[in-house]
Amino acid sequence: MSRVGSRPVSIPPGVEVIIRENHVSVNGPKGSLMQIFHPSITVSKEDEVLKVSRPSNEREHRSLHGLTRALLANMVTGVAQGFQKSLDLVGVGYRVQQMGDNLQLQVGFSHTVEIVPLPGIKFSVEGNNRINIQGVDKQLVGETAARIRRIRPPNSYTGKGIKYSYEQPKLKAGKSAKRT
């Protein structure tokens, strides 16, 4: 039995879940999400709990069981509390400015890089070197953070670049360390 798939998903107050065959939509105070799941996996709502069940113990059904439950839990958490990722800009002259909904990054290029948020994503800037990305869809928040980080990933020798706030880049020793 799947350890993840067998755990029920509790529905917090203020969150409404609508299930139609394999279409599940979740509405809450932060927004709404809709997902279409595999037809062989059944999602049922009992009181204030969502339960996921599978038809057999085949490999495909076992993997879809845990996946469906995890996606449902992320949907419920997203519309109730939302998700957030933070990025730090490290380096001399590296800074970020918020221009309306967009971001303008100065990260060592000859030009500024402008980032337009996808629908459902909000940016906020702390100081001039921290970016907060917020949204209800966990996958969209993570993808946006990864795209911004990809513009200038941390240098492995100096540590300069865009990094996640929890990330500690491992720095390599330079050429001078080899000579001694």
Beta strands, then each sheet from edge to edge (+ up, - down):
strand 1: 9-10
strand 2: 16-20
strand 3: 23-27
strand 4: 32-36
strand 5: 42-46
strand 6: 49-53
strand 7: 83-90
strand 8: 95-99
strand 9: 102-106
strand 10: 113-115
strand 11: 121-126
strand 12: 130-135
strand 13: 161-164
sheet 1: 1+ 6- 5+
sheet 2: 2+ 3- 4+
sheet 3: 11+ 12- 7+ 13-
sheet 4: 8+ 9- 10+
end
